[in-house]
Amino acid sequence: MLLLRKYEIMILLTEEFNDSELKTWVFNFAKSLRKFSVCDISVISRGKHNLAYPIDSKMKGNYIQLNFSSMPKYINKFSTILKMDSNVLRFLVFNKQS
């Protein structure tokens, strides 16, 4: 029996993306999650917003919310993928199960 848990990742991307580039980036990231048997992926674009303080000299960023189900052992791998991407300013992983 697989132990799937629900997760949410909030990702702050650089502002340089236009709409089609943003969709491409999200599609490619979701595709990389599929390699780890992730299911029930939903993507919500939260739009481009001003940052409260500069991050890597950036004053605006695109916010993306990803909801999905996965086995807990893969969460560190997802974090590693995001850390290696130069377009990601910040991210946070939430466990949606109590």
N, C-alpha and C positions, 0 to 999 in steps of 0.2 A: 504494500500500500504506500503510495506516495504522500508525503506530508507537504501539501501546498499551503502557503500562506499568502495573504494579500498584502501588497506593498504599494507605496506611492513614492515616486521620485520627483522632486521639484528641481528643475535645472535652469540655471541662469546662463544664457548664451550671449556672446558678443552681439552688438547691435548691427553689425555689418551685413547680416543676412537680409535678403529680400524675401518675399513670401514663398516663392518657389524654392529658393535655396534652403529655407527653414524647413519646408516640407520634406525636401530631399534628405537633409540631415536627420530629421526625426525618423523617417522611413528607414534609413540605413542603421540607425541605432536600434530601432525596434527589430530589424532583421538580425542584428547581432545578438539580441536577447533571445530570439527564436532558437538559436544554436543550443541554448541551455534549457530547452523545453518549457519556456515561459508561455503562459496562456492568458487569455482574457485581457489582452492589451488594449487600453484606451488612452488616447492622446488628447489633451486639452491645451490649446495655445492660450496663454494668459496675456499675450500682447507685449508690446515694447513699453518700458517704463523707465523713468529717471531713477537712478540709484541714490540712496541716502548719502553715500560717500564713494569716492572713486575706487575702483577695483582694477588694477593693472592699467591705470590712467584712463579707464572707460567711465563715462558718466551715464550711459544708458545700457539697457540689456533686454533681451527677449526672454520671457519666462515660459517654460514648458512644463506641464504636469503629465506624468505617465503613471497610470494605474495598471497593475498586473498581478498575476498569481505566479509564484515561483517557489522552489525549494530553498530554504534558508542558506544552504551551503553555497549557493551561487551569488549571493549579494555582494561579497567581497570582489568577485570577478567583475560585476557590473560597475562597482566603484572604481576599479582599476582602469576599465575602459574609459570612463568619464575623466579620470585624472590625467590620462594620456592625451586627451583631445585638447588642442590649444584654443578651440572655440568656446570651451566651457569655463566660465568664470567661477561659478560655485555650483554645488548641488547638495541635496539633502535627501536621505532615504528614510521613509517612515514605514514602520510596521503597522498595518491597519488592524491587526488582530489584538484584542486585549488579553 
